[in-house]
Amino acid sequence: MARVLVAEDDGLTRRFIEETLEYAGHEVTSACNGAEAICAVDSPGCFDAVITDYAMPEATGVDLIAHAQRLDPMISCIVVTAFRDLDLAMQAMQAGAVAFIPKPFKSMHLLTVLDRALERRELADEALRLRFLAPMLERFTMVLANALESKDYETQEHSTRLVGMSDAIARHLGIGDGMRSMIRFGACLHDIGKVAIPEALLRKPDALTPEERAVIRTHPDVGAAILADIDTWEDVRLIVKHHHEHFDGGGYPDGLRGDQIPLGARIVSVVDAFDVMRTGRPYQPARSYDWILEELQRESGGQFDPELVAALIAVMPTEGTTIAVPPLDLQPARRAAVGRRQNDMAIAAWLRGDTTAVRTPTLPA
């Protein structure tokens, strides 16, 4: 059931729309002119859809749509009018309408158009909720990864640094936001499979035996298996599985080479090696920046993708500094205005650090 505002100055047509929507189970509010309809849309989320005539007293349907879109940019707006004018349709679409229905029309046509518009809104709402939750999920994975790293490394900031450097390389290469997010998650969770590796092996300061090395080399497959049931994280899973592949085919677990290795895995491979050389491990002392630069250039085309070695050098942090980990783009001004659910606005406030708004969400002026 949806909450629908019907704005129509013709009483017969208005009643026909009302009865059609009510029969389909929708909650209907009606207005007989544009000004009354504009007053009815008084807050984000008060309606799921607006069905409006174009030519009405006091304000047009385009005026109503523009007002509704300012309050709630995701509201589904449908124009119903006797004017068969392409310019009118374009005006309505530019104002934010998602459909244009000429009179006369059948009830099933109206319901079909409304259902599709509401489905579109639900998808947009779900995308919004995921955008709100993504930074929380990223922070959770960072905490999880750092907790797991404490089995292996004295520092618990390895994943944080890898996320920052991987994101810097992705931005340097012009990679889009969606794939950048996957690369960040992959960098964060690249070694999650080490949860299955005995701590004694992870901390062993001496050279590993062939048998011990074989055990260590299971962690990419274990990590990929851990993430296997997350349908939308296939790119993350491939990063976790293949971040120890070598550009020349000499890596593991599958011996992939060149472009066979997912781009995200190639990025994480080079930044992981950089951070290990920079900070040191029980089996390897920390190296100087000059030594690291020479090693990266020596392994360019061997262990590492030459393009990504060049990108890492271009964004490489200077001695004693780290690359900041930027938050995902929340577009806070727009998202504060579009949350039709109270919990959406509360989540947004919580992410901004505004705990006063969690129980009683407030909207910006």
C-alpha positions in Angstrom: 0.0 0.0 0.0 1.3 3.4 -0.9 0.4 6.9 0.3 -0.7 8.8 -2.8 -1.6 12.5 -3.3 -4.1 13.1 -6.1 -4.3 16.7 -7.4 -7.1 17.2 -9.9 -9.5 20.1 -10.3 -12.1 18.1 -12.3 -14.3 16.4 -9.7 -15.4 13.5 -11.9 -11.8 12.6 -12.9 -10.6 13.1 -9.3 -13.2 10.6 -8.0 -12.3 8.1 -10.7 -8.6 8.2 -9.7 -9.5 8.0 -6.0 -11.7 4.9 -6.5 -9.1 3.2 -8.7 -6.3 3.7 -6.2 -8.5 2.8 -3.2 -9.7 -0.3 -4.9 -6.0 -1.3 -5.4 -5.4 -0.8 -1.6 -3.6 2.6 -1.7 -4.1 5.4 0.9 -5.4 8.4 -1.0 -5.3 12.1 -0.1 -7.0 14.5 -2.6 -6.7 18.2 -3.5 -8.9 20.1 -5.9 -6.3 22.8 -6.9 -2.6 23.3 -7.1 -2.2 25.4 -4.0 -4.1 23.0 -1.8 -1.9 20.1 -3.1 1.3 22.1 -2.5 0.2 22.7 1.1 -0.4 18.9 1.5 3.2 18.1 0.7 4.6 19.5 3.9 7.5 17.2 4.8 9.8 14.5 3.3 8.1 11.1 3.2 4.5 12.3 3.7 3.6 10.7 0.3 5.1 7.9 -1.7 3.7 9.2 -5.0 1.9 12.3 -6.5 -0.6 12.0 -9.3 -1.4 15.4 -10.7 -3.3 17.2 -13.4 -1.3 19.8 -15.3 -3.8 22.7 -15.7 -5.3 23.5 -12.3 -6.3 26.7 -10.5 -3.8 28.6 -8.4 -0.8 26.4 -9.3 0.1 24.0 -12.1 1.0 20.4 -11.8 4.6 21.3 -12.7 4.6 23.7 -9.7 3.4 20.9 -7.5 6.0 18.5 -8.8 8.8 21.0 -8.3 7.7 21.6 -4.7 7.5 17.9 -3.9 10.9 17.3 -5.4 12.5 20.0 -3.3 11.2 18.3 -0.2 11.7 14.7 -1.3 13.7 14.2 -4.5 12.8 10.5 -4.6 9.0 11.0 -4.6 7.3 9.4 -7.6 5.4 12.1 -9.6 3.0 11.2 -12.4 1.3 13.8 -14.6 -2.3 13.1 -15.9 -3.6 15.7 -18.3 -5.8 16.2 -21.4 -3.0 18.2 -23.1 -1.2 16.0 -25.6 1.8 18.3 -25.8 5.4 17.1 -26.0 6.7 20.4 -24.6 4.4 19.9 -21.6 5.6 16.4 -21.0 9.2 17.7 -21.2 8.4 20.4 -18.6 6.9 17.8 -16.3 9.9 15.4 -16.7 12.4 18.2 -16.1 10.5 19.1 -12.9 10.9 15.5 -11.7 7.9 13.6 -13.1 8.6 9.9 -13.9 5.5 9.3 -16.1 3.1 11.3 -18.3 -0.4 9.8 -18.9 -2.8 11.6 -21.4 -6.5 11.6 -20.7 -8.7 9.6 -21.2 -7.0 6.6 -19.6 -8.1 3.2 -18.2 -7.7 2.4 -14.5 -5.3 -0.6 -15.3 -3.1 1.8 -17.2 -2.9 4.2 -14.2 -2.2 1.3 -11.8 0.5 -0.1 -14.0 2.3 3.2 -14.3 2.0 3.8 -10.5 3.3 0.4 -9.6 6.4 0.9 -11.8 7.0 4.3 -10.3 6.7 2.9 -6.8 9.1 0.1 -7.7 11.6 2.7 -8.9 11.2 4.5 -5.6 11.8 1.3 -3.5 15.0 0.7 -5.4 16.1 4.2 -4.8 15.3 3.9 -1.1 17.2 0.7 -0.8 20.2 2.3 -2.6 20.0 5.2 -0.2 20.0 2.9 2.8 23.0 1.0 1.5 24.8 4.3 0.9 24.1 5.3 4.5 25.3 1.9 5.9 28.3 1.6 3.6 30.7 3.7 5.9 29.5 1.7 8.9 30.1 -1.5 7.1 33.5 -0.3 6.0 34.5 0.7 9.5 33.3 -2.7 10.9 35.4 -4.6 8.3 38.4 -2.4 9.2 38.0 -3.3 12.9 37.6 -6.9 12.0 40.6 -6.9 9.8 42.8 -5.2 12.3 41.7 -7.5 15.1 42.7 -10.5 12.9 46.0 -8.9 12.0 46.9 -8.8 15.7 47.6 -12.6 15.3 50.2 -11.8 12.6 51.6 -8.3 13.0 52.6 -6.2 15.9 50.9 -3.2 14.3 47.1 -3.3 13.9 46.9 -0.5 11.3 48.1 -2.5 8.2 44.6 -2.7 6.7 43.9 1.0 7.3 47.1 2.0 5.5 46.3 -0.4 2.6 42.8 1.0 2.2 44.2 4.6 2.0 46.9 3.7 -0.5 44.6 1.5 -2.6 42.0 4.3 -2.8 44.7 6.8 -3.7 45.9 4.6 -6.6 42.3 4.0 -7.7 41.6 7.8 -7.7 44.9 8.4 -9.5 43.8 5.9 -12.2 40.3 7.5 -12.5 38.4 4.4 -11.3 34.7 5.0 -10.6 33.2 5.2 -7.2 31.6 1.8 -7.2 34.7 -0.1 -8.1 36.7 2.1 -5.7 34.5 0.9 -2.9 35.1 -2.7 -3.8 38.8 -2.1 -3.9 38.7 -0.5 -0.4 36.8 -3.5 1.0 39.2 -5.9 -0.7 42.2 -4.0 0.7 40.6 -4.1 4.1 39.9 -7.8 4.1 42.8 -9.1 1.9 44.2 -11.3 4.7 41.0 -12.4 6.4 41.8 -16.0 5.5 44.7 -15.9 8.0 42.1 -16.5 10.7 42.6 -20.2 9.8 46.4 -20.1 10.0 48.1 -21.1 13.3 49.5 -18.1 15.1 52.8 -19.8 15.6 53.3 -19.8 11.8 52.2 -16.2 11.4 54.7 -15.0 14.1 57.6 -17.3 13.2 60.8 -15.2 12.8 62.7 -17.9 10.9 62.4 -19.2 7.4 59.3 -21.3 6.8 59.6 -24.9 5.8 58.0 -26.0 2.5 55.1 -27.6 4.5 54.6 -24.4 6.5 54.7 -22.2 3.4 52.0 -24.4 1.8 49.8 -23.8 4.9 50.4 -20.0 4.7 49.5 -20.1 1.0 46.0 -21.4 1.8 44.8 -18.1 3.2 43.7 -16.5 -0.1 41.4 -19.4 -0.8 40.1 -19.5 2.8 39.4 -15.7 2.7 37.6 -16.1 -0.6 35.5 -19.0 0.8 34.6 -16.8 3.8 33.1 -14.1 1.5 31.6 -16.6 -1.0 28.0 -16.1 0.1 27.9 -12.3 -0.2 26.4 -12.0 -3.6 27.3 -8.3 -4.2 30.9 -8.8 -3.1 32.2 -10.9 -6.0 34.8 -8.2 -6.8 35.9 -8.1 -3.2 36.2 -11.9 -3.1 38.4 -11.9 -6.2 40.7 -9.3 -4.6 41.0 -11.5 -1.5 41.6 -14.6 -3.6 44.2 -13.2 -6.0 46.2 -10.5 -4.2 49.2 -12.8 -4.1 49.2 -13.5 -7.8 52.3 -12.1 -9.7 52.1 -10.1 -12.9 54.5 -12.6 -14.6 52.4 -15.6 -13.5 54.7 -16.7 -10.6 52.2 -16.1 -7.8 49.5 -18.1 -6.1 46.9 -19.6 -5.7 46.1 -19.9 -9.4 49.2 -18.7 -11.2 47.3 -16.0 -13.1 49.3 -13.4 -15.1 48.9 -9.9 -16.5 45.3 -8.8 -17.1 44.0 -12.2 -15.9 44.6 -10.9 -12.4 41.7 -8.6 -11.4 42.7 -5.0 -11.3 41.8 -4.6 -7.6 44.0 -7.6 -6.7 46.9 -6.1 -8.6 46.5 -2.8 -6.7 46.3 -4.5 -3.3 49.3 -6.7 -4.2 51.6 -3.7 -4.8 50.4 -1.7 -1.8 50.6 -4.8 0.5 54.2 -5.4 -0.5 55.0 -1.7 -0.1 53.6 -1.6 3.5 55.3 -4.9 4.5 58.7 -3.5 3.3 58.0 -0.1 4.9 57.0 -1.3 8.4 58.8 -4.7 8.6 57.6 -8.0 9.9 58.9 -10.7 12.3 60.7 -12.3 9.3 61.9 -9.0 7.6 63.2 -5.7 8.9 61.7 -2.4 7.9 63.3 -0.9 4.7 64.2 2.6 3.7 62.2 4.5 1.1 65.1 4.4 -1.4 65.4 0.6 -1.0 61.7 0.2 -1.4 61.7 2.3 -4.6 64.5 0.3 -6.1 62.7 -3.0 -5.2 59.4 -1.8 -6.7 61.1 -0.8 -9.9 63.1 -4.1 -10.0 59.9 -6.1 -9.7 57.9 -4.0 -12.2 56.7 -6.4 -14.8 57.7 -9.3 -12.6 55.8 -9.5 -9.3 53.9 -6.2 -10.0 51.9 -4.6 -12.8 54.2 -1.8 -14.2 51.3 0.6 -14.5 50.4 0.2 -10.8 54.1 0.5 -9.7 54.1 3.9 -11.4 50.8 4.8 -9.8 52.0 3.8 -6.4 55.2 5.9 -6.8 53.0 8.8 -7.9 50.9 8.7 -4.7 53.5 7.2 -2.4 53.4 8.7 1.1 56.5 10.4 2.3 58.7 9.1 5.2 56.7 9.1 8.4 53.3 9.9 6.9 50.3 7.9 5.9 47.6 8.5 3.3 44.3 9.5 4.8 41.4 7.2 4.4 38.6 9.4 2.9 34.9 8.6 3.8 32.6 7.4 1.1 30.6 10.2 -0.6 27.4 10.5 1.4 26.2 13.8 -0.3 24.8 14.8 3.2 22.8 17.8 2.2 20.8 15.8 -0.4 20.5 12.7 1.7 19.2 14.5 4.7 16.3 15.8 2.6 15.3 12.6 0.9 15.0 10.2 3.8 11.3 9.2 3.8 11.8 6.9 6.7 12.7 8.2 10.2 15.5 5.6 10.6 17.1 6.8 7.4 17.5 10.3 8.8 18.6 8.9 12.1 21.3 6.9 10.4 22.5 9.9 8.5 22.7 12.0 11.7 24.6 9.2 13.5 27.1 9.0 10.7 27.7 12.8 11.0 28.3 12.3 14.7 25.1 14.1 15.7 23.8 11.8 18.5 21.1 14.4 19.5 19.3 13.6 16.3 19.1 9.9 16.6 16.0 9.7 18.7 14.3 12.7 17.2 15.7 13.3 13.7 15.7 16.9 12.5 15.9 18.2 9.0 18.2 21.0 7.8 16.6 24.3 7.0 
